[in-house]
Every structure is written in structure tokens, then in C-alpha cells.
Amino acid sequence: MAATTTSDVRLIGAWPSPFVMRARIALNIKSVDYEFLQEQLGSKSDLLLKSNPVHKKIPVLIHSDRPICESLVIVQYIDDVWASGPSILPSDPYDCAIARFWAAYIDDKWFPSLSGIARAQGEEAKKAAIEQVVEGLVLLEDAFLKCGKGKAFFGGDTIGYLDIALGCYLGWIRVTEKMNNMKLLDEAKTPNLVTWADKFCGDGSVKDVMPETDKLAEFAKVLMAKFRAPPPN
Amino acid sequence: MRMGGSESGSDLKLMGTKLSPFSYRIEWALQLKGIHYEFVEEDLKNKSSLLLQLNPVYKKVPVLIHEQKSLSESLIILEYIDETWKHNPILPKDPLERAHARFWAKFVDEKLYEAANKALFSVGEAEQAKANESMAEALQLVEGEMMRLTKGKTLFGGDGIIGYLDIVLGWVGYWFKFGEEAAGLNITTDSTKYPAFVSWTHHFLQLPLIKNNLPTPGELLRVSRLVMLRCGKITE
């Protein structure tokens, strides 16, 4: 029987997914080698269905054959296991709680508002949806100033949990801006986040896993075509 | 009558209510660790300006104020408490077990919670049937994991020991039961379908820490009935 080398750390994911990117950035921060198992759009592998039977979603981290699901749970797991690498969560319990709070806000409230822009029908609805996203970003601008305390990232001098939680959406933010010909991250309203976004995307742990906006925009078109109902005859 | 303990949380306040399961989570955690705190009761129909100031994003209880810094969202507060006062730990120590605990807490507070609300508040036979099925499915997923997560012990923290998932599941084991009763449903109490869950509920509710820190059955049923009447789920 031929020997198969399976990496001890495998990640089931897909390049366009911001949630998958979170896990990849965390692994990169810790300099952990992993095997990336790319899922195909429209079909779910047996391994994915077996490893995440509850949600059947990516990302799934498989560490020594044990699956861990949910992107932020995975990021915290990575931080816990590879404790000798640079810290992802703040060491101070209060700062840690604040980072968790805003990460949860981003996923529970802010990201649905971002998806809301694509779903909005008509100019008025689109405008309202965009305003909601920007309002959320203004809150996050304020959080950035409080958490970062004048430094480059939410996490301080280096990328941390909240940077990962928000930064993973930058590709999709840029696609949305491009497709709707407007700015969500605006110098006028969120100047610090604008600067932060560039620094985040340029970071060593991020740049190889952040998809190019054009490539993502193409993918978005494919996705929308796939799920849009055919026009009535 | 806050519990005085060996640990004094200097300058520690909890804004909550005596009906909210999420508020009780924090009381259980603080009392488990023997931490002294001041309970500030909120009237949710007339929220205080302090609450609105400290939790502008969600405007909800619980809010913990420790050394003049405030936190909201019960699961986040639980982790903060566990990280600040390390004795009588709530979350498991092992990273994989922690990950599983966090995963299931999220599932309980999102998918199971959504299914529970739909089951309680749906109107119309077809909708009710569908909602009951979703709730049953979600609870079945939890049931299926219970032996593995408790490692065969009576509670998630150990035999007779309260842990994170015990605290998290509290609303399902107690509050939801009264909602079910008021709505005329009977989902969670089926011990043939959910033996592990029913057994866990029995052990959980027997713990003095929990037993002495719950709204009374009479009060919960009364409030549940009121809510059901108000939304037209039941008639007088």
C-alpha cells in the first residue's frame, strides 16, 4: 500500500470565502503549514459533509483528524493551540471581550447589512442598504480608535482577532463598491479604517490569501447568475 | 442578598432582570466563583438611560460593569468572567473541548433559539407543524452530542459540576418549558426522544446554585401566558 502523507493540519475551504480567509490568516500568523482542500462551488465534498454535519459549511479545520467548525471558533482554537506564536486575541480579558464583542457584531449585524445591498431592489432600497452598512462602519471606526489605541491595527502593532474578523470582508467590500459605483470605506466618514484597510491587505499574513478584487467581482457575477431566478417570459 | 464570597469583585455591577435567562447566566457564573456583585434590576419596558448608554448597540441586558468598564452579550461576559477570576473554571481547559463548547453555545443561541421562537410563536397548523419539526431537529442535534460533550457525566462541567454549556443550555431546560406549556406544545419534555437532554435538565435544575437562582415556575408561566395571549397564540 502506497504511503500517503496527509498533513496534520488541513483546512476545507474556498478562495472567495471571507470566513475561510479568517482561518488562513490565523494559520499564517502562527506560521503553521496546512493542506488547503478547495471546495467547488455548487457541490459539497464528502469530507466536508462528514466533518461539519451540523452546518455543512466551510471553513472546517481538521487538526489531527479532528474537525473544528465556525470561523471565529477556529481562529480562537488556532490561537489556543499554537500558543507560542504571536497572539491573536488580546491578553487583557477586557480587551479580549471587546474584540469578541465587535467580531460578533460584525457577523451578526454588519455582514447581513452588507449582503443586504446586493439583495436590495430599486434605488431607494439600495441607498438605504448602503447607508446601513456605512453606519456600521462608522461604529467600527470608533471601535478601531478605542481598541487600536493609536496603533496600526485593532490588535495594536500587529494584526489581531478583530482585524481578522473585519478584514476578511475587504475583498467583498471592494467588489460591492465597484459594482455600485460608490465608496463604503470613505475618507470622510471612516478615515482610520481606510488607512487600516490598506495596511491589513498588505500584511504578510494576509496578502496571499486576500483575493484580487477583479477576480472576486467575476466570481460574484457567476454566483449571482447561478442564483438569480430567470426573468419571466 | 447577593452572595458574599472570598473573592470581592471590586466595583462590580450586573444590570439584568429577574426573568431573563441571559441575565441569570451571569448571576450563576459570578455566584459559582463566589464573587460579590451589585444587581441592578432593569425594567425592560422602561430602559434606564445608563443601560442605553452602556449598551447602545443592542440596548439589552445583561450588562456587566467591572471597574467602570462595561460589557454586554452574555456569552462574551461569561468568557470575561472566566478569564478574570480563574478559580472554579467554567470553560474547558483543553483547546479542542473549548472549541466544541463555543461551537455548541453558538448553535444553542442561534439555531436552537431561532427554532424555539418559531415553535412558540408560529400561528396556523401548517406553520406550527413545520416549526415543531425544526425545533425537534435542532434539539436532536444537541441530544446526539450530549454524551460526547459531557463524557457521560451528569453535567457538562463534570458530575454535579456546572460548566459553560450547562449555563448556556439553561434557557432550554427551564424557560422554554414554560413557554411550551403556555403555547400548548410538548417538545422538550419527551424523555423517549431526548433521554440525555431530559436527564441533564433534571440534574441541572437540582443544583442548589441553580435551584435558588431561577424565576419561580408560577411567575414564568404567568409571564409566558401573557406573552402568548398578547401575540394571539392562545386565547383566554
Interface residues (C-beta under 8 A of the other chain):
Chain A: V54 H63 R66 I68 C69 E70 V73 I74 Q76 Y77 D80 V81 P93 Y94 C96 A97 I98 R100 F101 A104 Y105 K109 L139
Chain B: V57 H66 K69 L71 S72 E73 I76 I77 E79 Y80 E83 T84 P95 L96 R98 A99 H100 R102 F103 K106 F107 L141
